[in-house]
Amino acid sequence: MPTCADLKSVNFAVRSSAEASLEEVSPMEPEKRVVGVKQSRKAIREGRARRVFLAGDADPALTGPIAAECAAAGIPVETERTMAQLGRACGISVGASVAVELTD
C-alpha cells in the first residue's frame, strides 16, 4: 500500500511533467476566443463555440456542466491541458478552467 510520501512524489511528478510542456501550448488569438466559465457558457448557448478547452485539473463542479452543454450541442471538448497551460495559451497571468475557440 502506498504511503503519503509515495503519493506526494507521484503528484509532484505528474504536475512537473504537465508544467514542463507549457511551451507546447499554442496561443489563442484574443478575437477568436473567450476565457472563463460565464463567457464560455454564453458562447456555447449562442452557438458561437467551435471547440471548448476544459482544464483537466479544474474543479469538476465548474467544468462538468459545461461538458454536458457541449455534449448536448455537439461541440468538441479537449481536456488535456492544465489550468496554467490554458491561462498561458489565452495570454492571461492566471490559470483558466475553461476557454472557448470561437467560430469565424
C-alpha positions as CSV (number, residue, x, y, z in Angstrom):
1,M,0.0,0.0,0.0
2,P,1.4,3.4,-0.9
3,T,2.3,5.8,1.8
4,C,1.6,9.6,1.8
5,A,5.2,10.2,0.8
6,D,4.8,8.0,-2.2
7,L,1.6,9.8,-3.3
8,K,3.2,13.2,-2.9
9,S,6.1,12.2,-5.1
10,V,3.6,10.8,-7.8
11,N,1.6,14.0,-7.7
12,F,4.7,16.1,-7.9
13,A,5.9,14.1,-10.9
14,V,2.6,14.5,-12.8
15,R,2.5,18.2,-12.0
16,S,6.1,18.7,-13.1
17,S,5.6,16.9,-16.5
18,A,2.5,19.0,-17.2
19,E,4.2,22.2,-16.3
20,A,7.2,21.3,-18.4
21,S,5.1,21.1,-21.5
22,L,3.9,24.7,-21.3
23,E,6.0,25.6,-24.3
24,E,3.9,23.2,-26.4
25,V,0.7,25.2,-25.9
26,S,-0.1,27.4,-28.9
27,P,-1.5,30.8,-28.1
28,M,-5.1,31.5,-28.9
29,E,-5.9,34.8,-30.7
30,P,-7.8,37.2,-28.5
31,E,-10.6,37.9,-31.0
32,K,-11.1,34.2,-31.6
33,R,-11.6,33.0,-28.0
34,V,-13.3,33.7,-24.7
35,V,-12.0,32.7,-21.3
36,G,-13.8,31.9,-18.1
37,V,-17.0,30.0,-17.1
38,K,-19.6,32.7,-17.7
39,Q,-18.3,33.9,-21.1
40,S,-17.8,30.3,-22.2
41,R,-21.3,29.2,-21.3
42,K,-22.7,32.3,-23.1
43,A,-20.7,31.5,-26.3
44,I,-21.9,27.8,-26.1
45,R,-25.6,28.9,-25.7
46,E,-25.3,31.4,-28.6
47,G,-23.8,28.8,-30.9
48,R,-20.5,30.7,-31.3
49,A,-18.3,27.9,-29.9
50,R,-16.2,25.9,-32.3
51,R,-14.2,24.0,-29.7
52,V,-14.1,24.0,-25.9
53,F,-11.0,23.5,-23.7
54,L,-11.6,22.3,-20.1
55,A,-8.6,22.2,-17.8
56,G,-8.0,18.7,-16.5
57,D,-7.1,19.9,-13.1
58,A,-10.1,22.3,-12.7
59,D,-12.9,21.7,-10.3
60,P,-15.4,19.2,-11.8
61,A,-18.2,21.2,-10.3
62,L,-17.3,24.0,-12.7
63,T,-16.4,22.0,-15.8
64,G,-19.0,19.3,-15.5
65,P,-22.0,21.4,-16.5
66,I,-20.0,22.9,-19.4
67,A,-19.0,19.5,-20.7
68,A,-22.7,18.5,-20.6
69,E,-23.7,21.5,-22.5
70,C,-21.1,20.8,-25.1
71,A,-22.2,17.2,-25.4
72,A,-25.8,18.3,-26.0
73,A,-24.7,20.8,-28.6
74,G,-22.2,18.5,-30.3
75,I,-19.2,20.8,-29.6
76,P,-15.8,19.0,-29.3
77,V,-14.1,19.2,-25.9
78,E,-10.4,18.9,-25.1
79,T,-9.3,18.2,-21.6
80,E,-5.5,17.5,-22.0
81,R,-4.3,20.9,-20.7
82,T,-3.9,22.2,-17.1
83,M,-5.3,25.5,-15.8
84,A,-1.8,27.0,-16.1
85,Q,-1.5,25.9,-19.7
86,L,-4.9,27.3,-20.7
87,G,-4.2,30.6,-19.0
88,R,-0.9,30.9,-20.8
89,A,-2.4,30.0,-24.1
90,C,-5.1,32.7,-23.6
91,G,-2.4,35.3,-22.7
92,I,-3.5,35.7,-19.1
93,S,-1.3,35.6,-16.0
94,V,-3.5,33.3,-14.0
95,G,-4.9,29.8,-14.7
96,A,-8.1,29.3,-16.7
97,S,-10.7,26.5,-16.1
98,V,-12.4,27.0,-19.4
99,A,-11.6,28.5,-22.8
100,V,-13.6,28.5,-26.0
101,E,-12.4,28.8,-29.5
102,L,-15.0,30.8,-31.4
103,T,-16.4,30.3,-34.8
104,D,-15.3,32.7,-37.6
